[in-house]
Amino acid sequence: MKICLFTFLYLVAISNAEEDEQQKLRGRGNRKLEDAIPNFNYGKYDLLPSNIIMDFDQNIIRNPALIIDNDTGKQDEPKDEKNDDHESPPNEGKDDPMSDVRQIAKMAGLSMDDATQLLRQQRDFSELVTLLQEDEGFLQTEMPPKPDGEFRIQVKNGRVPTEGQYALRKFANSYPNAQVKVVPSNLSLQDAEDRAERLTKKLEEMDYVQVSYTIDGDKLDLSAKKAPNDESREIGKISAEQTAKILGLDVEDDYLRNIVLVLVDFDDDDIAEPLHTYGGRQIYGGGFQCTNAFSVISSNGVMGTSTAGHCDGMTTYNAVPPEADYALGAENQHEGGWGDLQWHTTNHIEPAEYYSRPSTRWPVRSIANSVSKGEWVCSYSRMKGARRCDKVFRTCVSVNYSCCPRMNRLVAMEGNFNIPGDSGGPWSFYDKAYGIVSGYKTICDWWIFGCSRRDLWSRVSYLGPSLGVQVRT
């Protein structure tokens, strides 16, 4: 009897202890969470989903006491198909919305089910990012390589805007197996661009040429060609001490934190190049050819077609036989802060469709208003007659092609697929328009990928502020 009584009392004590711990967990969300995460106003929501992580000074705060909405909108598993190379061949006009998914599945080493889930999460995370990037503290976002991975949001001082709280919660609830990590940064995107622009102008004032930059969170990579009369031996990755000396700053200056400077000789190959060439196909003029991307429409209803801003002198659209080629009318061109963009009018109707392969047109039903590192996007190379998907490497790149003014806010991919003649062509994911081919740039990753050429494109969401038009849907 004594043993039974002792066992009973022990179990009661354990139960009470567990209940106290659960009360602490529940109370942590109600009483202490806002104190631990400054400037995060939860409004009527007093608990965070367990898969949202707020990382402040390495303090990871988790709260498991939220009921998760299990309705993720998951669809039936698509059927896999075989013989789909990384560079997809023409599909003879077949409108196949799953072809991009199959290619991404193969390139990422994922099953069709996992690839579909990853791309579904990519779609919904993009909607969240579109909202978050409106805040002045926004820096950048990053997507994981596999479904249910870590989605990173970098914001200055870790402050999530009030407007984004509901969207953040909605995404986390929709994908309870994924993690959303909010990481504090020292800079906002505007701060990072301002710093890059000041240092770029400083190098240009010292006769460095083709000065350009790449922003990756708080990190800044500057690259430039040395002046023709510069006989110093400093080339390649420049030491922190020498970088400070060149820029006339103290090596401990906060302005130089997380900065890498790369210099090449004046006679070396250009750091970045646009992708136009001699010949003639698609759109052409003046002995050059480019490719057009998406149909556009102005605020007063005028329709036309878009291409890259550096594609000067394009006068003719190379129509599909038996139709004869017809004229392009130059409307507006932008090479600067919003990227590399241009649009023309024609005397034809411009439907909301684009060529995804030589004999295949796909509809455009939506526009990407945000881009994250690690996001999958696909390009059609008209010169190769092939389509290839790739992941976003950097979301804020500046280039200074030898032909053109410096152009900012370009997106860089991990690889280099496009070739001369592809300039102005489409970057997309099936029926979602993302960007317009610009060129390539050699960009270094000092940890994994090394230095290599990477495709560059301008965002179609910048057609509005730069040219006053938008992609037709």
Salt bridges, closest charged atoms under 4 A:
GLU19 OE2 - ARG26 NH2 3.21
ASP55 OD2 - LYS181 NZ 3.57
GLU81 OE2 - ARG102 NH1 3.87
ASP84 OD2 - ARG102 NE 3.77
ASP96 OD2 - ARG102 NH2 2.54
ASP100 OD1 - ARG387 NE 2.86
ASP124 OD1 - ARG123 NE 2.87
GLU142 OE1 - LYS373 NZ 3.73
GLU150 OE2 - ARG152 NH1 3.34
ASP191 OD2 - LYS156 NZ 2.81
GLU193 OE2 - ARG409 NE 3.02
GLU197 OE2 - ARG406 NH1 2.91
GLU204 OE2 - ARG406 NE 3.47
ASP216 OD1 - LYS373 NZ 3.11
ASP216 OD2 - ARG394 NH2 3.38
ASP254 OD1 - ARG257 NH2 2.96
ASP265 OD1 - LYS226 NZ 3.43
ASP270 OD1 - LYS225 NZ 2.86
GLU323 OE2 - HIS348 NE2 2.65
ASP340 OD2 - HIS310 ND1 2.61
GLU353 OE1 - ARG361 NE 3.01
ASP431 OD2 - ARG365 NH1 2.99
